[in-house]
Amino acid sequence: MITIVDYGMGNLRNVQRACREIGVKASVTSDPDLVRRAMWLILPGVGAFGEAVQRIDGLGLRRAILDRAHEGWPLLGICLGMQLLLDSSEESPGAAGLGLIPGIVRKLSGNVKVPHIGWNDVLPVSPSPLFPDPKDTMVAYFVHSFYVDVIPETVAVTEYGVRYSASVRNKNVYGVQFHPEKSQSAGLNLLRRFTFIKPAGWME
């Protein structure tokens, strides 16, 4: 069972529908107690970093998410959800992210149209459960105005004005800047691989 964290921002039903398409049950909740019991967590998100932080804290979800992640249970952040895994964002100075992956989220700039909306190649640069074959590129759907630099935790990159992280990983914590639920079969396959990740201490 996948638990999708509902803090009032994000394509929750689209993510839930994508989970159903790969044959996995998924519940949507804003209850911290249910989050603390989740086996696989998805943190979606569309909108502003600062508002998302306020909503997560206002619902008492921060500690629940952090506890579960620190216990070794798989967590996947999607789009804004990935950005929330980091320390902070230029979008909302002073707003503290979850700090599960070190770094700062930066604003897209230069000679590109912002927000970035559309399909982009995703190139794996380091093996991970989401990208087990470094030669297996995919095309994914992006909608965002902010990005994460290429950092030690980067496992896949893309380029839109600048080369940046399409996916990051820190142990059991994963993030994708794109929307797998909108990325057709390639995105569904990535979600399926996420469900194959075993939590720490998993007993068959």
MIMAR-45817 format. One record per residue: residue number from 1; x, y, z of N, C-alpha, C, CB in turn. Coordinates in steps of 0.1 Angstrom, whole numbers. Glycine has a CB too. Example, Ala and Ser with C-alpha at 12.3 -4.5 7.8 and 13.67 -1.06 7.14 Angstrom:
BEGIN
{kedo 1, {132, -57, 78}, {123, -45, 78}, {132, -33, 78}, {113, -45, 90}} {kedo 2, {128, -22, 71}, {137, -11, 71}, {129, 0, 79}, {141, -6, 57}} 
***
This chain:
BEGIN
{kedo 1, {8, -12, 0}, {0, 0, 0}, {9, 12, 0}, {-10, 0, 12}} {kedo 2, {6, 21, -10}, {13, 34, -10}, {5, 45, -3}, {16, 38, -25}} {kedo 3, {11, 53, 4}, {4, 64, 11}, {8, 77, 4}, {7, 65, 26}} {kedo 4, {-1, 85, -1}, {1, 97, -8}, {-2, 108, 2}, {-7, 99, -21}} {kedo 5, {8, 117, 5}, {6, 127, 15}, {-2, 139, 9}, {20, 132, 20}} {kedo 6, {-12, 142, 16}, {-21, 153, 12}, {-20, 165, 21}, {-36, 148, 12}} {kedo 7, {-13, 175, 16}, {-12, 188, 23}, {-19, 199, 16}, {3, 191, 26}} {kedo 8, {-28, 195, 6}, {-36, 205, -1}, {-30, 211, -13}, {-39, 216, 8}} {kedo 9, {-19, 205, -18}, {-13, 210, -30}, {-7, 198, -38}, {-1, 220, -27}} {kedo 10, {-12, 197, -50}, {-6, 186, -58}, {-17, 178, -66}, {2, 177, -50}} {kedo 11, {-12, 171, -76}, {-21, 162, -84}, {-23, 149, -77}, {-15, 160, -98}} {kedo 12, {-30, 149, -66}, {-31, 137, -57}, {-39, 126, -65}, {-39, 141, -44}} {kedo 13, {-50, 129, -71}, {-58, 119, -77}, {-51, 114, -90}, {-72, 125, -81}} {kedo 14, {-43, 122, -97}, {-36, 117, -108}, {-25, 107, -104}, {-29, 129, -116}} {kedo 15, {-19, 110, -93}, {-9, 101, -87}, {-15, 88, -83}, {-1, 107, -76}} {kedo 16, {-27, 89, -76}, {-34, 77, -71}, {-39, 69, -83}, {-46, 82, -63}} {kedo 17, {-43, 76, -94}, {-48, 69, -106}, {-36, 61, -112}, {-54, 78, -116}} {kedo 18, {-25, 67, -113}, {-13, 61, -118}, {-9, 48, -110}, {-1, 71, -119}} {kedo 19, {-10, 49, -97}, {-7, 38, -89}, {-17, 26, -92}, {-8, 41, -74}} {kedo 20, {-30, 30, -94}, {-39, 19, -98}, {-36, 13, -111}, {-53, 25, -98}} {kedo 21, {-31, 21, -120}, {-27, 16, -134}, {-16, 5, -133}, {-23, 27, -143}} {kedo 22, {-7, 6, -123}, {3, -3, -121}, {-1, -14, -112}, {16, 3, -117}} {kedo 23, {-13, -14, -107}, {-18, -25, -99}, {-15, -24, -84}, {-13, -38, -104}} {kedo 24, {-13, -12, -80}, {-9, -9, -66}, {-20, -1, -59}, {5, -2, -65}} {kedo 25, {-24, -5, -47}, {-33, 3, -40}, {-26, 16, -34}, {-40, -5, -28}} {kedo 26, {-33, 27, -34}, {-28, 39, -29}, {-38, 47, -21}, {-21, 48, -40}} {kedo 27, {-35, 51, -9}, {-45, 59, -2}, {-39, 74, -1}, {-47, 54, 13}} {kedo 28, {-49, 83, 0}, {-45, 97, 1}, {-49, 102, 16}, {-52, 106, -9}} {kedo 29, {-39, 108, 23}, {-42, 112, 37}, {-34, 124, 41}, {-39, 100, 46}} {kedo 30, {-40, 132, 50}, {-34, 143, 57}, {-32, 140, 71}, {-41, 156, 54}} {kedo 31, {-34, 127, 75}, {-34, 123, 89}, {-20, 119, 93}, {-44, 112, 92}} {kedo 32, {-13, 126, 102}, {1, 122, 105}, {2, 108, 111}, {6, 132, 116}} {kedo 33, {-8, 103, 118}, {-7, 90, 123}, {-7, 79, 112}, {-19, 87, 132}} {kedo 34, {-14, 82, 101}, {-14, 73, 90}, {-1, 74, 82}, {-26, 75, 81}} {kedo 35, {4, 86, 81}, {18, 87, 75}, {28, 79, 83}, {21, 102, 74}} {kedo 36, {27, 80, 96}, {37, 73, 104}, {36, 57, 103}, {35, 76, 119}} {kedo 37, {25, 52, 97}, {24, 38, 95}, {26, 34, 81}, {10, 34, 100}} {kedo 38, {29, 43, 72}, {30, 40, 58}, {42, 32, 55}, {31, 54, 50}} {kedo 39, {40, 23, 45}, {51, 15, 40}, {59, 22, 29}, {46, 1, 36}} {kedo 40, {52, 28, 19}, {58, 36, 9}, {51, 49, 9}, {57, 28, -5}} {kedo 41, {59, 60, 9}, {53, 73, 9}, {56, 81, -4}, {59, 81, 21}} {kedo 42, {46, 88, -9}, {48, 97, -20}, {44, 111, -15}, {39, 92, -33}} {kedo 43, {53, 120, -18}, {50, 134, -15}, {49, 142, -28}, {62, 140, -5}} {kedo 44, {37, 144, -33}, {35, 151, -45}, {36, 166, -43}, {22, 147, -52}} {kedo 45, {33, 174, -53}, {32, 188, -50}, {32, 197, -63}, {44, 192, -42}} {kedo 46, {24, 207, -63}, {24, 217, -74}, {21, 230, -67}, {13, 214, -85}} {kedo 47, {29, 240, -69}, {27, 253, -62}, {40, 259, -56}, {16, 252, -52}} {kedo 48, {38, 268, -46}, {49, 275, -41}, {55, 268, -29}, {44, 289, -36}} {kedo 49, {68, 268, -28}, {76, 262, -17}, {71, 266, -4}, {91, 264, -19}} {kedo 50, {71, 279, -2}, {67, 285, 12}, {54, 281, 16}, {68, 300, 11}} {kedo 51, {44, 282, 8}, {30, 278, 11}, {30, 263, 15}, {20, 281, 0}} {kedo 52, {37, 255, 7}, {37, 240, 10}, {43, 238, 23}, {45, 233, -1}} {kedo 53, {54, 244, 27}, {60, 242, 40}, {50, 246, 51}, {73, 251, 41}} {kedo 54, {43, 257, 49}, {33, 262, 59}, {22, 251, 61}, {27, 275, 55}} {kedo 55, {17, 246, 50}, {7, 236, 51}, {11, 223, 58}, {1, 233, 37}} {kedo 56, {23, 219, 54}, {29, 206, 60}, {30, 208, 75}, {42, 203, 53}} {kedo 57, {36, 220, 79}, {38, 222, 93}, {24, 224, 100}, {46, 234, 95}} {kedo 58, {15, 231, 94}, {2, 233, 100}, {-6, 221, 102}, {-6, 243, 91}} {kedo 59, {-4, 211, 94}, {-11, 198, 96}, {-3, 188, 104}, {-13, 192, 82}} {kedo 60, {8, 192, 109}, {16, 183, 118}, {23, 172, 110}, {8, 177, 128}} {kedo 61, {25, 174, 97}, {31, 163, 88}, {46, 162, 88}, {25, 165, 75}} {kedo 62, {52, 173, 91}, {67, 173, 90}, {73, 162, 98}, {73, 187, 95}} {kedo 63, {70, 161, 111}, {77, 151, 120}, {73, 137, 115}, {72, 153, 134}} {kedo 64, {60, 135, 111}, {56, 122, 106}, {64, 118, 94}, {41, 122, 103}} {kedo 65, {66, 127, 84}, {74, 124, 72}, {88, 121, 76}, {73, 135, 62}} {kedo 66, {94, 130, 84}, {108, 128, 88}, {110, 115, 96}, {113, 140, 96}} {kedo 67, {101, 112, 105}, {103, 100, 113}, {103, 88, 104}, {92, 99, 123}} {kedo 68, {93, 87, 94}, {92, 76, 86}, {105, 74, 77}, {80, 76, 77}} {kedo 69, {109, 86, 71}, {121, 85, 63}, {134, 81, 71}, {124, 99, 57}} {kedo 70, {135, 86, 83}, {147, 83, 91}, {146, 68, 95}, {148, 92, 103}} {kedo 71, {135, 62, 96}, {133, 48, 99}, {137, 39, 87}, {119, 45, 104}} {kedo 72, {139, 45, 76}, {143, 37, 64}, {132, 33, 54}, {149, 25, 69}} {kedo 73, {120, 39, 56}, {109, 36, 47}, {110, 44, 34}, {95, 38, 54}} {kedo 74, {107, 38, 23}, {109, 46, 10}, {100, 58, 9}, {106, 36, -2}} {kedo 75, {105, 69, 5}, {98, 81, 3}, {102, 87, -11}, {102, 92, 14}} {kedo 76, {92, 90, -19}, {94, 96, -32}, {87, 110, -33}, {88, 87, -43}} {kedo 77, {95, 120, -35}, {90, 134, -38}, {88, 136, -53}, {99, 144, -31}} {kedo 78, {77, 142, -57}, {74, 145, -71}, {73, 160, -73}, {61, 137, -75}} {kedo 79, {80, 165, -82}, {80, 179, -86}, {83, 188, -74}, {66, 183, -92}} {kedo 80, {73, 196, -69}, {75, 204, -57}, {78, 195, -45}, {62, 212, -54}} {kedo 81, {73, 183, -45}, {76, 173, -35}, {90, 170, -34}, {68, 161, -37}} {kedo 82, {97, 169, -46}, {112, 167, -46}, {119, 179, -40}, {117, 164, -60}} {kedo 83, {114, 191, -44}, {121, 203, -39}, {120, 204, -24}, {115, 215, -46}} {kedo 84, {108, 200, -19}, {106, 201, -4}, {116, 192, 4}, {92, 197, -1}} {kedo 85, {122, 182, -3}, {131, 173, 4}, {144, 180, 7}, {134, 161, -5}} {kedo 86, {147, 192, 0}, {159, 199, 3}, {158, 209, 14}, {163, 206, -10}} {kedo 87, {169, 216, 17}, {169, 225, 28}, {161, 238, 27}, {183, 229, 31}} {kedo 88, {161, 244, 15}, {154, 256, 13}, {153, 259, -2}, {162, 268, 20}} {kedo 89, {146, 270, -5}, {144, 274, -19}, {145, 289, -21}, {130, 269, -24}} {kedo 90, {150, 293, -32}, {151, 308, -35}, {137, 314, -37}, {159, 310, -48}} {kedo 91, {127, 305, -39}, {113, 310, -41}, {108, 316, -28}, {105, 298, -46}} {kedo 92, {112, 310, -17}, {106, 314, -4}, {117, 314, 7}, {95, 303, 1}} {kedo 93, {125, 325, 7}, {136, 327, 17}, {130, 326, 31}, {143, 340, 15}} {kedo 94, {137, 318, 39}, {133, 316, 53}, {125, 304, 55}, {126, 328, 57}} {kedo 95, {119, 299, 45}, {111, 287, 46}, {120, 274, 47}, {100, 286, 35}} {kedo 96, {118, 266, 57}, {127, 255, 59}, {121, 242, 52}, {130, 252, 73}} {kedo 97, {128, 236, 43}, {124, 224, 37}, {126, 212, 47}, {132, 221, 24}} {kedo 98, {124, 200, 42}, {125, 189, 51}, {140, 185, 54}, {118, 177, 45}} {kedo 99, {149, 190, 46}, {163, 187, 49}, {168, 173, 48}, {166, 192, 63}} {kedo 100, {161, 165, 40}, {164, 151, 38}, {175, 149, 28}, {152, 143, 35}} {kedo 101, {177, 160, 19}, {187, 160, 9}, {193, 174, 10}, {182, 157, -5}} {kedo 102, {206, 175, 12}, {212, 189, 14}, {212, 196, 0}, {226, 187, 19}} {kedo 103, {209, 209, 1}, {209, 218, -11}, {198, 228, -10}, {207, 209, -23}} {kedo 104, {200, 237, -20}, {190, 249, -22}, {184, 247, -36}, {198, 262, -21}} {kedo 105, {171, 250, -36}, {163, 250, -49}, {165, 264, -55}, {148, 246, -46}} {kedo 106, {168, 264, -68}, {171, 277, -74}, {161, 280, -85}, {185, 277, -80}} {kedo 107, {160, 293, -89}, {150, 297, -99}, {156, 295, -113}, {146, 311, -97}} {kedo 108, {148, 290, -122}, {152, 289, -136}, {154, 304, -142}, {142, 282, -145}} {kedo 109, {164, 306, -150}, {167, 319, -155}, {174, 318, -168}, {175, 328, -145}} {kedo 110, {177, 329, -175}, {184, 328, -187}, {175, 329, -199}, {193, 316, -188}} {kedo 111, {179, 324, -210}, {171, 326, -223}, {162, 314, -225}, {180, 327, -235}} {kedo 112, {154, 311, -214}, {144, 300, -215}, {130, 306, -210}, {148, 288, -207}} {kedo 113, {120, 300, -215}, {107, 304, -211}, {104, 297, -197}, {96, 299, -221}} {kedo 114, {99, 305, -188}, {96, 300, -175}, {81, 303, -172}, {105, 307, -164}} {kedo 115, {74, 293, -167}, {78, 280, -163}, {82, 271, -174}, {67, 273, -154}} {kedo 116, {90, 261, -171}, {93, 250, -181}, {81, 240, -181}, {106, 243, -177}} {kedo 117, {75, 239, -192}, {63, 230, -194}, {66, 222, -206}, {50, 238, -195}} {kedo 118, {67, 209, -205}, {68, 201, -216}, {77, 188, -214}, {74, 208, -228}} {kedo 119, {80, 182, -225}, {87, 169, -224}, {102, 171, -225}, {83, 160, -235}} {kedo 120, {110, 164, -217}, {125, 165, -218}, {131, 152, -216}, {130, 175, -207}} {kedo 121, {143, 150, -222}, {150, 138, -219}, {155, 137, -205}, {162, 136, -229}} {kedo 122, {155, 125, -199}, {161, 123, -186}, {172, 113, -187}, {150, 118, -176}} {kedo 123, {184, 117, -183}, {196, 109, -185}, {201, 104, -172}, {207, 117, -193}} {kedo 124, {200, 91, -169}, {206, 86, -156}, {221, 88, -156}, {203, 71, -154}} {kedo 125, {227, 92, -145}, {241, 94, -143}, {247, 85, -132}, {244, 108, -140}} {kedo 126, {238, 79, -125}, {242, 70, -114}, {232, 59, -112}, {245, 78, -101}} {kedo 127, {236, 46, -110}, {226, 36, -109}, {218, 38, -96}, {232, 22, -108}} {kedo 128, {205, 35, -96}, {196, 36, -85}, {184, 27, -87}, {192, 51, -82}} {kedo 129, {176, 24, -77}, {165, 16, -80}, {155, 22, -90}, {157, 13, -67}} {kedo 130, {154, 35, -91}, {145, 41, -100}, {151, 41, -114}, {142, 56, -96}} {kedo 131, {165, 41, -115}, {172, 41, -128}, {182, 30, -128}, {178, 55, -131}} {kedo 132, {178, 17, -128}, {188, 7, -126}, {198, 5, -138}, {181, -6, -125}} {kedo 133, {195, 10, -150}, {204, 9, -161}, {208, 23, -165}, {197, 2, -173}} {kedo 134, {220, 27, -163}, {225, 41, -167}, {223, 44, -182}, {239, 42, -163}} {kedo 135, {221, 34, -190}, {220, 36, -204}, {205, 38, -208}, {226, 24, -212}} {kedo 136, {196, 36, -199}, {182, 36, -201}, {176, 50, -199}, {174, 26, -192}} {kedo 137, {177, 58, -209}, {171, 72, -208}, {156, 71, -210}, {177, 81, -219}} {kedo 138, {149, 82, -205}, {135, 82, -207}, {131, 97, -210}, {128, 78, -194}} {kedo 139, {119, 99, -215}, {114, 112, -218}, {102, 114, -208}, {108, 113, -233}} {kedo 140, {103, 125, -201}, {94, 128, -190}, {87, 141, -191}, {100, 126, -176}} {kedo 141, {76, 143, -185}, {68, 156, -185}, {72, 164, -173}, {53, 153, -186}} {kedo 142, {76, 177, -176}, {80, 186, -166}, {70, 198, -165}, {94, 191, -168}} {kedo 143, {68, 203, -153}, {61, 216, -152}, {67, 223, -139}, {45, 214, -150}} {kedo 144, {76, 233, -141}, {82, 239, -129}, {89, 251, -133}, {92, 229, -123}} {kedo 145, {92, 260, -123}, {100, 272, -125}, {113, 272, -117}, {91, 284, -121}} {kedo 146, {114, 262, -108}, {126, 261, -100}, {133, 248, -101}, {122, 263, -85}} {kedo 147, {145, 246, -98}, {153, 234, -101}, {163, 232, -90}, {160, 235, -114}} {kedo 148, {168, 220, -90}, {179, 216, -81}, {192, 214, -89}, {175, 203, -73}} {kedo 149, {203, 220, -85}, {216, 218, -91}, {219, 203, -92}, {226, 226, -84}} {kedo 150, {229, 200, -100}, {235, 187, -100}, {244, 186, -87}, {244, 184, -113}} {kedo 151, {240, 177, -78}, {246, 176, -65}, {251, 161, -63}, {236, 180, -54}} {kedo 152, {258, 158, -53}, {263, 145, -51}, {251, 134, -51}, {270, 143, -38}} {kedo 153, {239, 139, -47}, {228, 130, -46}, {220, 128, -59}, {218, 135, -36}} {kedo 154, {225, 135, -70}, {218, 134, -83}, {220, 120, -89}, {224, 145, -92}} {kedo 155, {209, 114, -94}, {210, 102, -100}, {205, 102, -115}, {202, 91, -93}} {kedo 156, {199, 114, -119}, {195, 116, -133}, {195, 131, -135}, {182, 109, -136}} {kedo 157, {198, 135, -148}, {198, 149, -151}, {190, 152, -163}, {213, 153, -154}} {kedo 158, {187, 164, -165}, {180, 169, -177}, {186, 183, -180}, {165, 169, -176}} {kedo 159, {182, 189, -191}, {187, 202, -194}, {176, 211, -200}, {198, 201, -205}} {kedo 160, {175, 223, -194}, {166, 233, -199}, {172, 247, -195}, {151, 232, -193}} {kedo 161, {180, 252, -204}, {188, 264, -201}, {200, 261, -192}, {179, 274, -194}} {kedo 162, {199, 252, -183}, {210, 247, -175}, {208, 232, -172}, {209, 255, -161}} {kedo 163, {219, 226, -170}, {218, 211, -166}, {215, 210, -152}, {232, 204, -170}} {kedo 164, {205, 203, -148}, {201, 202, -134}, {196, 188, -131}, {190, 212, -132}} {kedo 165, {192, 186, -118}, {188, 173, -114}, {174, 170, -118}, {189, 172, -98}} {kedo 166, {172, 159, -125}, {159, 153, -128}, {155, 144, -118}, {159, 146, -142}} {kedo 167, {165, 138, -111}, {161, 129, -100}, {173, 129, -90}, {159, 114, -105}} {kedo 168, {169, 127, -77}, {179, 127, -66}, {176, 115, -57}, {180, 140, -58}} {kedo 169, {187, 111, -50}, {185, 100, -40}, {194, 102, -28}, {186, 87, -47}} {kedo 170, {189, 100, -16}, {197, 99, -4}, {192, 87, 3}, {196, 112, 4}} {kedo 171, {199, 76, 2}, {195, 63, 8}, {181, 59, 4}, {196, 64, 24}} {kedo 172, {171, 59, 13}, {157, 55, 10}, {148, 67, 5}, {151, 49, 22}} {kedo 173, {154, 79, 4}, {147, 91, 0}, {150, 94, -15}, {150, 103, 9}} {kedo 174, {139, 95, -23}, {140, 97, -37}, {132, 109, -41}, {136, 84, -45}} {kedo 175, {137, 115, -52}, {129, 127, -57}, {130, 127, -72}, {134, 140, -51}} {kedo 176, {119, 131, -79}, {119, 133, -93}, {113, 147, -96}, {112, 122, -101}} {kedo 177, {120, 155, -104}, {115, 168, -107}, {103, 168, -117}, {126, 177, -113}} {kedo 178, {103, 157, -125}, {92, 156, -135}, {80, 149, -128}, {97, 148, -147}} {kedo 179, {69, 147, -136}, {57, 141, -132}, {56, 127, -138}, {45, 149, -136}} {kedo 180, {60, 116, -130}, {58, 103, -136}, {44, 99, -139}, {64, 93, -126}} {kedo 181, {34, 105, -132}, {20, 102, -134}, {15, 107, -147}, {12, 107, -122}} {kedo 182, {23, 117, -153}, {19, 123, -166}, {29, 119, -177}, {19, 138, -165}} {kedo 183, {38, 110, -174}, {49, 106, -183}, {47, 93, -190}, {62, 106, -176}} {kedo 184, {34, 89, -192}, {30, 77, -200}, {37, 65, -194}, {33, 79, -214}} {kedo 185, {40, 55, -203}, {45, 42, -198}, {58, 43, -191}, {46, 33, -210}} {kedo 186, {67, 52, -195}, {80, 54, -189}, {78, 58, -174}, {89, 64, -196}} {kedo 187, {69, 68, -172}, {66, 72, -158}, {60, 61, -150}, {57, 84, -159}} {kedo 188, {51, 54, -156}, {44, 43, -148}, {55, 32, -144}, {33, 37, -156}} {kedo 189, {64, 30, -154}, {75, 20, -150}, {83, 25, -139}, {83, 17, -163}} {kedo 190, {86, 38, -138}, {94, 43, -127}, {86, 42, -114}, {97, 58, -130}} {kedo 191, {73, 45, -114}, {65, 43, -102}, {65, 28, -98}, {51, 48, -104}} {kedo 192, {64, 19, -108}, {64, 5, -104}, {78, 1, -98}, {62, -3, -117}} {kedo 193, {89, 6, -103}, {102, 3, -97}, {102, 9, -82}, {113, 10, -105}} {kedo 194, {96, 20, -80}, {96, 25, -66}, {89, 16, -57}, {89, 39, -66}} {kedo 195, {78, 9, -61}, {71, 0, -53}, {79, -13, -50}, {58, -4, -59}} {kedo 196, {89, -15, -58}, {98, -27, -56}, {109, -25, -45}, {104, -31, -69}} {kedo 197, {111, -12, -41}, {121, -9, -32}, {117, -14, -18}, {123, 7, -31}} {kedo 198, {125, -21, -12}, {122, -27, 1}, {126, -18, 13}, {129, -41, 3}} {kedo 199, {117, -16, 22}, {121, -7, 34}, {132, -14, 42}, {109, -5, 43}} {kedo 200, {140, -6, 50}, {150, -11, 58}, {144, -21, 68}, {157, 0, 66}} {kedo 201, {151, -33, 70}, {146, -43, 79}, {134, -51, 73}, {142, -37, 91}} {kedo 202, {132, -50, 60}, {121, -57, 54}, {122, -72, 56}, {119, -54, 39}} {kedo 203, {111, -79, 60}, {111, -93, 62}, {102, -99, 52}, {106, -97, 77}} {kedo 204, {107, -108, 44}, {99, -115, 33}, {89, -124, 40}, {108, -122, 23}} 
***
